[in-house]
């Protein structure tokens, strides 16, 4: 069979893959985009970021309706139609996936639906419904992402034991839900199901929820989770699971006791694993690390000069916006515009309240021996936060005591995921804390908390009293 020849082939059409294909096409390159599923967009659009945020928004309306009585506004108890909720979520996915497909067509990107397998460093075999198709290319970009981890001990072959993929389908509302793992996915979905009416228990092996964030920033999330969930168990371990009728029997260890409990559903949220198997990478010079991620340099190039890797498959922080940036970095290097990836990557957890940070966390600064001063502004002093009863937030900055450059910013509160963008821009521009303090912010807004946090560093924040702190 004759091969199709192209300059660039992108394997995987998630937020990194289609961004790479579109950017390459915009620069005038001939591009083929290969995706094994019929809908473009990858995990993020179809089974991750987008559906989870839709469900978080929808269920937050339930919480809002129940918390408005003290304002003199009372609603009837919400009626939840699971089928309609699922259809609404699906309509959002369809619109976005259709939009990505349209943009590919407008750019002249050839899309092939099928499973790709590397025959060599410059040749792919694609298994399609119509049969095999071979593609010869100058450069390949691997963007096949990752999948939810499912330890063998938990894999009962029972649909009541879910990963995030199944949990986002919301096939029903379990009375009792166990969430194994207190990371961002487990906590986000915990809030979704709690709002829908499930009694949620979270089991976390470590001694903290959302361990990647500073403890003071995660504290408001944990406090709200304790009110919303049935229970949060830290330093707890699930030892065994088994099917018992229409429930899952879970054996665990917590506080020195052995527990045996029944749950209607179990969500396993213990991380993600790279989709690096069965790609034929052994036929190339690309190398995997001990966890199965593809090794790349600062230009996203693998050990094979013809193959680049971006997004989750390349390891590091597994975030869609990181994949998008890496896509541009890879294409620019292929196009002859030398560059390396040194950008500030924000992290956002869409819990209630939201949690976001960029740059150094306090934990990282201490581990690296970086001198810093902390400045904080409590949202209890924010007029805007008071106006909609969300004073449970905090804005925090890490500042270099010598240069006054901003080293890191963390925000916990309603809309933190949007607010963090200002901090990312400030750090990308090399801003000092004074630059932020002198920038006029509209009043009354939550963005003012960044300005007043910066002012607090100097001891003159208008709406709170602070003293400048010395380096720790």
N, C-alpha and C positions, 0 to 999 in steps of 0.2 A: 504494500500500500504506500502511495506517495505521502510524503510528509508536508505539512504546512510549515512554511518558514516565516519567522518573525524576528524583530529586534529584541523585544521584551516579552517574556511570558510571566504572568503572575499566577501563582497557585494559591487559591484561597481568596474569597471575595468578601472578607470582613472589613471592618473600618480601616485596617492597614492595607489590605489587598486592593480594594477598589480605589482607595486614595492613591496608591502607587500607580495603578493602571491609568487613572484619570490624569494624574500629573504628567506621566510619561507621554500620554496622548496630547496633552496641552503643549508639550515641548516638541511635538512633531514626530514622535516615534511611532512605529508600528507595534501595536500591543494586542496580545491575546490574554484574556482573563479566564482562568479555569476554576469552576466551582462545582463541587460534588452535589450540592443541593440545588433544587430548581429555583429557589428564591435567593437573591443576593443579599448581602448584609451580614452574613456570619452569625456567630453566637450573640454578639452585642445587640444587633437589631432584632433577631428572631427569638432568642432564648436567654437574653441577659439584660443588658442596660435598659433598653427601651420598654419591654414588657414589665420589668420590675418597677421602673419609675412610674409607669401608667398605673399599676396596681397600688403603689405607695400613694400617689395622688388621690386615687379614688377612695381608698380606705381612710385617708386623712380627713376626707369630708365627713365620714362617720364620726370620727373623734371630735371634729369641730362642732358637729351638731349636738353632741352630748355634753360639750363643755361651754355652751353658750347661755345656759339658764341664768347664770349670775349677771348676765348683761341685760336681762329682761326679755330674752328671745328664747322661746321654747319650741322644739320640734317634736313631732311624733317619733317613736322609735323607728329607726331606719329599717326598711325591708330590703333584704339582699336577694337579688335574682342572679344566681351564679352563672347561668347560661348567658344572660344578657351582659354581665360583667365581662365574661370571657370573650364574647363576640365583639364588644367595644374595644377590648385590648387587641384582639386580632385585627380589627379594622385599621388600627394605627400601624401595626406591622405591615399590613398589605400596602398601605399608602406609601410608607417609607421605602419598602422593598421595590415597589413599582417605580418610585422616583429614581432609585439607584439604577435600575434597568434602563430607564429612559435616558438618564445621563450618559450611560455607557454607549447607547446607540447614537446619541447626538455627537459624541466624541469620536465615533468610529472605532470603538474598542470591540473586538470580536470576543463574544462570550461563548465558551464551550461548557456544557453541563456534563460532568463526569468525574471519575476518580483518576487523579494523575499519579504516574509512577515514573521515576527517573530511570531511563535506560542507560544514561551516561551523563557526562558533564554538560552536554549541549543537546540532549534529546530526551523528550518525554513521550510516554505512552499514556493515552487517555482512554479509559474504559467508559464508553457512553452507551445509551440505550440502543443506538444504531450500530454499535460495534466499536472496534478499536480505531483510534485516530492518533497519528504520530505528529509531534510538533518539534521542529528544530529551531533553536533560538541562539541569539548571541549572549543574552543575559537572562537569568531567571531570578525571580523574587519569591521566596517561600514565605507564605503568610497564612499558614493552616491553623494557627491558634492553639487552643487548649481545651480540655474537657474536665468536667467535675471529677474529682477523685472519689473512688468508691472502694474502700478497703475490702479485701476478700471476706473478712469476718462479718461484714455488714451486708454483703451482696447475697440476699436470700432468694432472689428471683421473684420477689413479692412486690407488686406495684405500690404497696403501702409504705415501702422503704424508698424514699425519694431522694434525688439530687435536686439542685436548683431547677434543672430543666423540667422535671415533672411537677415540682411545686408551683411553678409559674403557670401551669395549665389550670390550676384551681378547679379540679374536677369535683371537689366537694369541700365542705368546711368541717374538718375533723374536730370532735369535741376535745380530745386531748392530743396535742402535738409535741413531740420531742424534737428539739433541734440539737444536733451534735456539732459543736463548733461555734464559738462566739466571735467569729470574724465578721467582716462587713456583710457578706452574703447571708450568713445565718441570722444576723441581727436585723437586716433589712426585711427579710422574709418573715422573721418572727413578729415584727411590727405589723406586717400585712395581715397575717393570720390572726393575731391578737385582736386587731380592729374588726375583723370579720366575725369574731366570736369564739375562736379557739382558746383553750387554756394551754398556754405555751410554757414549756420548761426548756431551759437552755443548759446544756452540759458542756463545760469548757475545761480542757485538760490543764491549761495554764492558769496562772493566778490573777489574770486580768481579762476583761472583755476588750475587744478592739486593741490588742496589744501593740500594734504598730504606732498608735497615737500616744501622745503624752497623757498621763493619768488625769491631770487636772482638766484637760480638754474632753476626755471621755467621760468624766464624772457625771455631767448632766444627762448624757445618753443612758448611762447605767441607772441613774436615779429614776428616769422616766420608764425605763424597761422594767424596773422592779415594781412600779405601780401598774404597768400594763400587762406584764407576764405573770404567770403563776409562780415561777421560781427561776432563779439563776444560780447555778452551782459551779463554783470555781474549784480548780484542782480536783476535778472529778473525772472518772474514766469509765467508759462503757466497755464491758468485758465480753458480752455475748448478746446476741439477738436471735429470736426464733419466732416463727409464725404460730399463733394460737388462735384458731378460729378466724374471726375477722379483725383480730388485733395483733400487735407485735409485742411479744414479751421481751423486755429489756433488762438485762442484769448489769449492774454498775457498782462502782465503789465511790463513796463520798463521805468525807469526814470520818474515815475509819470504819464505816459501816458498809455492809454489802446489801444492796437493794435489788428487789425484783418487782418490776412494775409493768402494767399493760398500757399501751398507747394505740390510738386509732391510726396514726401515721407517724413516721419518723423521717425527718429531713437530715440527711448526711451532708454536712457543709464543712469539710476538713481540708479544703484547698483544691488546686487544679493541677492537672498533669498535661504535658505537651503532647500534641498529636503528631509525634515524630515516627511512629511505627508504620510499616508497610508503605513507605514512600519511595523505596529504592535508593535511599541516600547512600547505601553501601556501594552503589555503583558510581558514586561521585567521590570527590575528595573532602566533602563536608564532614565535619566531626561533631559528635554529640558529647555533652558533658555527662557526669555521673547520674544526673537526674533525667536525662533524655532531651534536654534543650539543645538547640543548635548553637555552636560557638560562633560568635561574630566579632569583628573588630569594631573600632569606633566609626567606621563607615558602613557598617551593617554587612560587610563582606564575610563570607564563610572562608574556610581553608581552601575551598574551590573558587578560583578567580571568576568563574562564570556564574556563581550562585550567591545570592544575597538572602538574608533572612530578617524578617521584621515582626514586631508584635510579640504575642505570647510565646510563640515557638522559639524566639531568640532569648527568652528568659528575662530576668530583671523584674521590674514592677509590671504586673499583668493588668494594664489599663488600656482602654481603647484609644485615648488621646496620645498615649506614648506611641502606640502603633502608627497612628496618623503622622506624627512627627518623624518617626523612623522611616516611614514610606518616602517622605520628601527627601530625607537625608540620603537614602539609597539611590533614588532616581537622580538626584543632583550629582552624586559621585559617578554614576554610570554615564551621565550626560557630560562629564568632564568638568563639573564645578566642584572642586575639592572642598570637603567640609567634614566636620565631625559633630556628633551629637553631644552637646553640653548644655542642654536646656533645663530650666527649672520645671519639674513635673509636679503639678498639683494632685493631691489625692482627696477624694470626696467620698464620704459615707452617707448615704441618703436615709439615715435613721431619723428618729424624732426625739430631739432636734438633730439637724444635720451636723456633720463634723467634717472639717476640711483643713488641710495644711499644705504648706510648700516649703522648700528649703530644709534647713536643719530642724529636727525636733530637739527638745531638751535632752532626751536620752542619747541621741546621736552626738550631740555636742559634747556631752560628758565622756562618751566612749572615745571620741577622737581628740579629747583634750583641748577643745576649742574654747577660748575665753568668751564669755557672753554675759549680757545683762538681760533680765526679763522685765518686760513691761506688760501690764494687763489692764484691760478696761472691762468692768462687769456690765452686762446688759441691764441690770437692775437700775442703772443710771441713765439708760437710753430712753428718751421720750417716745421714740418710734416703737421700741420693743414693748414699752408699757401700754401703748395705744392698742396693741392686739394681744396683750396678755402672754407675751413670750419673753419674759425676763430671765429665763433659765440659761442664757447664753453668756459667752465670754470671748473676748478678742485678745490675742496674746502675740507678742513679738519677742524674738531673740535678736539682740543688737550687739555688734562688736563694740566694746567699751572704748577702744582707741580710735577707730575710724568712724564710728556711728553708722556703719553700713548695716542694712537689715540682713540678718543671717537666716531667718526663718519666721514664718507667720502661721499661727493656728487659730481657727475660728470654730466655735461650737455654738450653734443657734439656728433659728429658722432662716433658711435661705443662705446658709454658709457656703454652699456649693457655688452660688453666683458671686458672693462677696470675695471669694478667694482670688478671683481673676485680677483684682486690683493689686493684690499682694504679689502675684506672679509677675505682673508687668513691672512693678516697682523693683523687684529683684533682678529681672532681666535687664533693666535699664541701669542697674547699679545704684539705686536710690539710697540715700541716707534716711535715717529716721526723721531728720529735720525736713527733708523734702516732702514727706507725707504729712508731717505736722503743719507745714505752711500751705498745703494744698486745700483750697476751700471745698468743703463737702456740703451738699444740699441738706437743709434741715426741714423737717425731721426725717432722717433716713437711718437705716442700719449701717450704711457705709460710713457714717460719722464715727462709728466705734473704732474704725481704723485710725482716723485722724486723732481722736482723743486718746487712743492707746499710745500713739506716737507722742502726743503732748504730755502724757503721763510720765514718759521717760525723762522729761525735763522738769517734772514736778508741777506743771501748771495746766493740767486738764481741767476744763471748765466745770464739768459735771461730776467730778469725783476728786477726792483729795489723796494725793500720792506723794511719796518721797522717792527720789532717784535711788535705785538699788545699785549696790556694788557688785562686781563680778563674783560669781560663785566658783 
